[in-house]
Amino acid sequence: MQVCSKCNSNTNDDESLCPNCHADLTKYSMSAVSLATLKANPRVKAITLSVSNTACPTCKSMQGTYEKEFVPILPIHGCSEPLGCTSVYQPVLLEIFP
């Protein structure tokens, strides 16, 4: 499931527009906003795509750490999870404390 960051509506992974407010989910899904925030943060060196132990084979094959420019977009294309992609982004920081 995707969650719209503008109205908090849930929608299927294959939808590109929020059914409630018609926001473009490629820009305004919670995962898209999260990725944009991580990419903009100068303290973030890279981004890890984390998946659960019960993730589908497609998502498991995408798990790993990526340079900011090469991070896969969520939801993972081809994900076969019954309730939608559950993969998440995690930052790899250059420094933890200033």
CYANA upper distance limits for C-alpha pairs under 8 A (distance plus 0.5 A):
  1 MET  CA     10 ASN  CA      6.67
  1 MET  CA     11 THR  CA      6.07
  1 MET  CA     12 ASN  CA      5.43
  1 MET  CA     13 ASP  CA      5.79
  1 MET  CA     83 LEU  CA      6.81
  1 MET  CA     84 GLY  CA      5.21
  1 MET  CA     85 CYS  CA      7.02
  1 MET  CA     86 THR  CA      8.42
  2 GLN  CA     10 ASN  CA      6.09
  2 GLN  CA     11 THR  CA      5.76
  2 GLN  CA     12 ASN  CA      6.56
  2 GLN  CA     13 ASP  CA      6.17
  2 GLN  CA     25 LEU  CA      8.50
  2 GLN  CA     29 SER  CA      6.80
  2 GLN  CA     30 MET  CA      7.78
  2 GLN  CA     31 SER  CA      8.32
  2 GLN  CA     75 PRO  CA      8.07
  2 GLN  CA     84 GLY  CA      8.30
  3 VAL  CA      8 ASN  CA      6.16
  3 VAL  CA      9 SER  CA      6.07
  3 VAL  CA     10 ASN  CA      5.12
  3 VAL  CA     11 THR  CA      6.97
  3 VAL  CA     29 SER  CA      5.95
  3 VAL  CA     30 MET  CA      6.15
  3 VAL  CA     31 SER  CA      8.50
  4 CYS  CA      8 ASN  CA      5.31
  4 CYS  CA      9 SER  CA      5.84
  4 CYS  CA     10 ASN  CA      7.06
  4 CYS  CA     11 THR  CA      8.43
  4 CYS  CA     18 CYS  CA      6.92
  4 CYS  CA     23 ALA  CA      7.99
  4 CYS  CA     25 LEU  CA      7.11
  4 CYS  CA     28 TYR  CA      6.45
  4 CYS  CA     29 SER  CA      4.97
  4 CYS  CA     30 MET  CA      6.48
  5 SER  CA     28 TYR  CA      5.96
  5 SER  CA     29 SER  CA      5.81
  5 SER  CA     30 MET  CA      5.61
  5 SER  CA     33 VAL  CA      8.01
  6 LYS  CA     21 CYS  CA      8.22
  6 LYS  CA     23 ALA  CA      7.91
  6 LYS  CA     28 TYR  CA      7.31
  7 CYS  CA     20 ASN  CA      7.97
  7 CYS  CA     21 CYS  CA      7.26
  9 SER  CA     18 CYS  CA      7.70
  9 SER  CA     19 PRO  CA      8.31
  9 SER  CA     20 ASN  CA      7.15
 10 ASN  CA     18 CYS  CA      8.45
 11 THR  CA     15 GLU  CA      7.25
 11 THR  CA     18 CYS  CA      7.25
 11 THR  CA     19 PRO  CA      7.65
 12 ASN  CA     84 GLY  CA      7.44
 13 ASP  CA     75 PRO  CA      6.69
 13 ASP  CA     84 GLY  CA      6.47
 13 ASP  CA     85 CYS  CA      7.63
 15 GLU  CA     25 LEU  CA      8.23
 16 SER  CA     24 ASP  CA      6.61
 16 SER  CA     25 LEU  CA      5.77
 16 SER  CA     26 THR  CA      7.02
 17 LEU  CA     22 HIS  CA      5.65
 17 LEU  CA     23 ALA  CA      6.01
 17 LEU  CA     24 ASP  CA      5.35
 17 LEU  CA     25 LEU  CA      5.88
 18 CYS  CA     22 HIS  CA      4.98
 18 CYS  CA     23 ALA  CA      5.72
 18 CYS  CA     24 ASP  CA      7.15
 18 CYS  CA     25 LEU  CA      6.84
 23 ALA  CA     28 TYR  CA      6.97
 24 ASP  CA     28 TYR  CA      6.38
 24 ASP  CA     29 SER  CA      8.24
 25 LEU  CA     29 SER  CA      5.11
 25 LEU  CA     32 ALA  CA      7.98
 26 THR  CA     32 ALA  CA      6.70
 27 LYS  CA     32 ALA  CA      6.00
 27 LYS  CA     33 VAL  CA      7.10
 28 TYR  CA     32 ALA  CA      6.53
 28 TYR  CA     33 VAL  CA      6.45
 29 SER  CA     33 VAL  CA      6.75
 30 MET  CA     34 SER  CA      6.56
 31 SER  CA     35 LEU  CA      6.58
 31 SER  CA     74 LEU  CA      6.79
 31 SER  CA     75 PRO  CA      8.46
 31 SER  CA     88 VAL  CA      8.09
 31 SER  CA     89 TYR  CA      8.33
 32 ALA  CA     36 ALA  CA      6.69
 32 ALA  CA     73 ILE  CA      8.02
 32 ALA  CA     74 LEU  CA      7.74
 33 VAL  CA     37 THR  CA      6.66
 34 SER  CA     38 LEU  CA      6.74
 34 SER  CA     89 TYR  CA      8.17
 35 LEU  CA     39 LYS  CA      6.61
 35 LEU  CA     89 TYR  CA      7.61
 36 ALA  CA     40 ALA  CA      6.67
 37 THR  CA     41 ASN  CA      6.85
 38 LEU  CA     44 VAL  CA      6.96
 38 LEU  CA     47 ILE  CA      8.15
 38 LEU  CA     91 PRO  CA      7.28
 39 LYS  CA     44 VAL  CA      7.64
 39 LYS  CA     68 LYS  CA      6.40
 43 ARG  CA     93 LEU  CA      6.11
 43 ARG  CA     94 LEU  CA      5.90
 43 ARG  CA     95 GLU  CA      7.14
 44 VAL  CA     91 PRO  CA      6.42
 44 VAL  CA     92 VAL  CA      6.15
 44 VAL  CA     93 LEU  CA      5.01
 44 VAL  CA     94 LEU  CA      6.53
 45 LYS  CA     67 GLU  CA      7.89
 45 LYS  CA     68 LYS  CA      7.98
 45 LYS  CA     91 PRO  CA      8.03
 45 LYS  CA     92 VAL  CA      6.06
 45 LYS  CA     93 LEU  CA      5.87
 45 LYS  CA     94 LEU  CA      6.00
 46 ALA  CA     65 THR  CA      7.20
 46 ALA  CA     66 TYR  CA      6.24
 46 ALA  CA     67 GLU  CA      5.30
 46 ALA  CA     68 LYS  CA      5.92
 46 ALA  CA     91 PRO  CA      6.77
 46 ALA  CA     92 VAL  CA      5.54
 46 ALA  CA     93 LEU  CA      7.68
 47 ILE  CA     65 THR  CA      6.10
 47 ILE  CA     66 TYR  CA      5.88
 47 ILE  CA     67 GLU  CA      6.91
 47 ILE  CA     68 LYS  CA      6.66
 47 ILE  CA     71 VAL  CA      7.39
 47 ILE  CA     89 TYR  CA      6.98
 47 ILE  CA     90 GLN  CA      6.22
 47 ILE  CA     91 PRO  CA      5.21
 47 ILE  CA     92 VAL  CA      6.08
 48 THR  CA     63 GLN  CA      8.01
 48 THR  CA     64 GLY  CA      6.04
 48 THR  CA     65 THR  CA      4.52
 48 THR  CA     66 TYR  CA      6.58
 48 THR  CA     89 TYR  CA      6.23
 48 THR  CA     90 GLN  CA      5.52
 48 THR  CA     91 PRO  CA      6.64
 48 THR  CA     92 VAL  CA      7.33
 49 LEU  CA     62 MET  CA      7.83
 49 LEU  CA     63 GLN  CA      5.73
 49 LEU  CA     64 GLY  CA      5.92
 49 LEU  CA     65 THR  CA      6.67
 49 LEU  CA     66 TYR  CA      8.19
 49 LEU  CA     71 VAL  CA      8.21
 49 LEU  CA     72 PRO  CA      8.42
 49 LEU  CA     87 SER  CA      7.22
 49 LEU  CA     88 VAL  CA      6.31
 49 LEU  CA     89 TYR  CA      5.40
 49 LEU  CA     90 GLN  CA      6.94
 50 SER  CA     63 GLN  CA      6.13
 50 SER  CA     64 GLY  CA      7.35
 50 SER  CA     87 SER  CA      6.17
 50 SER  CA     88 VAL  CA      5.85
 50 SER  CA     89 TYR  CA      6.74
 50 SER  CA     90 GLN  CA      7.54
 51 VAL  CA     55 ALA  CA      6.61
 51 VAL  CA     59 CYS  CA      7.21
 51 VAL  CA     60 LYS  CA      6.96
 51 VAL  CA     63 GLN  CA      6.80
 51 VAL  CA     86 THR  CA      7.33
 51 VAL  CA     87 SER  CA      5.17
 51 VAL  CA     88 VAL  CA      7.13
 52 SER  CA     86 THR  CA      7.94
 52 SER  CA     87 SER  CA      7.64
 55 ALA  CA     59 CYS  CA      6.64
 55 ALA  CA     60 LYS  CA      6.67
 55 ALA  CA     81 GLU  CA      7.46
 55 ALA  CA     86 THR  CA      8.03
 56 CYS  CA     60 LYS  CA      6.75
 56 CYS  CA     79 CYS  CA      7.00
 56 CYS  CA     80 SER  CA      6.45
 56 CYS  CA     81 GLU  CA      6.44
 57 PRO  CA     61 SER  CA      6.61
 57 PRO  CA     79 CYS  CA      8.50
 58 THR  CA     62 MET  CA      7.16
 58 THR  CA     76 ILE  CA      8.23
 58 THR  CA     78 GLY  CA      6.96
 58 THR  CA     79 CYS  CA      6.27
 58 THR  CA     80 SER  CA      8.07
 59 CYS  CA     63 GLN  CA      6.96
 59 CYS  CA     76 ILE  CA      6.99
 59 CYS  CA     79 CYS  CA      6.71
 59 CYS  CA     85 CYS  CA      8.37
 59 CYS  CA     87 SER  CA      7.66
 62 MET  CA     72 PRO  CA      8.35
 66 TYR  CA     70 PHE  CA      6.45
 66 TYR  CA     71 VAL  CA      5.89
 67 GLU  CA     71 VAL  CA      7.01
 72 PRO  CA     76 ILE  CA      7.64
 74 LEU  CA     85 CYS  CA      8.11
 74 LEU  CA     87 SER  CA      7.76
 74 LEU  CA     88 VAL  CA      8.34
 75 PRO  CA     79 CYS  CA      7.91
 75 PRO  CA     84 GLY  CA      8.27
 75 PRO  CA     85 CYS  CA      5.92
 75 PRO  CA     86 THR  CA      8.27
 75 PRO  CA     87 SER  CA      7.79
 76 ILE  CA     85 CYS  CA      7.11
 76 ILE  CA     87 SER  CA      8.29
 79 CYS  CA     84 GLY  CA      7.68
 79 CYS  CA     85 CYS  CA      6.51
 80 SER  CA     84 GLY  CA      7.66
 80 SER  CA     85 CYS  CA      8.08
 81 GLU  CA     85 CYS  CA      6.40
 81 GLU  CA     86 THR  CA      8.43
